[in-house]
Amino acid sequence: MKKKIFVKLFEKVAIPKSYEGSSINIADFCKSSLYDQSETLDHFLKNKPNLDEHNNYIENQVNLITKALSGHLNDIHDVHYSYDFWSFILKGWLCFYVNRFYDNYFLIEELDKNYKNLWVASVLNPNSFHTVVHSSDLIKLNQTNNHFDFQILSQIIFHKKVNNDFTNVDFSIEKIPLNYSKLKHLFYSLFFYFFTRFLNSKVIFIYSFINKLDLIKLSIKSRLKGILLITSHLHNKIDVNAIDYDMRYRLIDLKITGGDSFTECLLKSFYINMPKSFLENFKNILQLAEKKLPQNPQRIVTSQGLYLCDISTFWAAIHKMNGVDIDFLQHGGCYNTFDSLLFKLLELQPCTMFFSWGWKLSKNTCLSTKVIPFYITKSLEINTRKNKSNILFVSTCFPKRPLTISFHNYFNLQDYFNIQFELIKRLLPLFNKSFFLRLYPLDYGWKIEEYYKRNYPNLQLEFPSHISLHKSISRSKLVIIDHCMTTMLETFSANIPTVLFWSKTVHETILEDSKPFFDELKNAKILFHDIDELIIALNHINKDVDTWWFNKDRQQIVNSFCNQFAKKSNNLSNDLIQMFCN
């Protein structure tokens, strides 16, 4: 009889000794570190050039469920809120939850399809299933090595009845620390709370991801017409009510016309997995929003970060239902570069207007008239770079469990780091002591620092907690970036000599309307996909970085790129006042 294969569903599940040679990880998130070479199932979406079919399916599921839940929750709470209200507060959670559920559901499908002799021995005991409090907990828990994703996998396995031979496993939920300076946060909270409560400002900036000092200037210059509202201090003031099983039992009746076997499995998980914010704590949050937050805004300016705080989301939804304009600001990179379902569902659809960092949507695109080109709101002010000698390599990182399926397509983390390891191996001898590798603030359990210290003891590592990006760049003559995200837009807008590198696979997923701008960067020898070509170019560039970067033709290409993706304002606070407060 052929020996069964042990399926590892979670990093902390120990592989029985008798199965050490015949086990498989269901996904990369089961690995203990970047250099864990244990066998892993190939992800069903990895390197697929187009995810339209999958994204359209998820979007349809989110819309079907939102429509069904809006009526169901009105009945449960005995209220009569509009579909717009429920859509605004539900979609932030549903987009991430349906993405994660979809990912896990089809991981099980692929496993069942490709392997015949399976032993799924370790799943969570239903008695240890956990109901989250806040809708944003899914995002926070996804960034830590906890059991919530394991819980979803376990629920899917129970539903599909893959195997009945289970071992009960328990993990405790860790509290997520808030990474900010408490003293600074207290100052800003008190400063803005006073003005929003007592001076009745009409334009509220909430989770807008604009530098606080720029917003203080805006508040003063606009004579307090516009003000920043900080609500994170209210997050812990929500009374956490006990689970109301009668209320949750009513979710079992939820039916959706047009659903399928995936929908059925998904809906059954709501009884346990729906956050208390939408059920037990719903009325408490509404009361808190009414008591603590401004009640007469004429305009709300925010970003995707709004969905990180239920009080903020509920407050904004009430005012949106009452006719208040809600404008969204771009908060980072990747916009109009890669296809993003989150941008469409969470920002473009619910907003009155969306203000980009320079780009417009194609006229053939639905909702294109909502996008207004504005300026980059995250920019680096580097006063002088004379006599700088450092070469700064800026890295990034993401959680082991991608929040959306798109990351399997344009940013597979394991592939990203395999390429980065080869890059560092080639670049370190080239630059030696002038070379610095800047790690991402969060490690997410990948043990990146440990890898580099073990394999490159002489490599100079730089940590965001020790030195700011602004200060680090001011010491560097050249910045090398290996990912297409916010940092490159910050360096470009500040006209910092920058070299980019990522794989052809990533480049192929860039949107067709945006590709010409990136192709121009390739032609200008700023963007590379081949390591050998990069090394040859860097040998030349390093001789005189400024002459290379400030070449007239190259500067023209950089400026053209910035006008599209990172347009810089000469006076951001004045432009914010002109756009939002006048």
Secondary structure, 3 states (H helix, E strand, C coil): CCCCEEEECCCCCCCCHHHCCCEEECCHHHCCCCCCCCCECCCCCCCCCCCHHHHHHHHHHHHHHHHHHHHHHHHHHCCCCCHHHHHHHHHHHHHHHHHHHHHHHHHHHHHHHHCCCEECCEEECHHHCCCCCCCCHHHHHHCCCCCHHHHHHHHHHHHHCCCCCCEEECCCCCCCCCCCCHHHHHHHHHHHHHHHHHCCCCEEEECCCCCHHHHHHHHHHCCCCEEEECCHHHHHHCCCCCCCHHHHHHHHHCCCCCCCHHHHHHHHHHHHHCCHHHCCCHHHHHHHHHHHCCCCCCEEEECHHHHHCHHHHHHHHHHHHCCCEEEEECCCCCCCCCCCHHHHHHHHCCCCCEEECCCCCCCCCCCHHHEEECCCCCCCCCCCCCCCCEEEEECCCCCCCCCCCHHHHHCCHHHHHHHHHHHHHHHHHHHHHHEEEECCCCCCCCCHHHHHHHHCCCCEEECCCCCCHHHHHHCEEEEEECCCCHHHHHHHHCCCCEEEECCHHHHHCCCCCCHHHHHHHHHCCCEECCHHHHHHHHHHHCCCHHHHHCCHHHHHHHHHHHHHHCCCCCCHHHHHHHHHHC
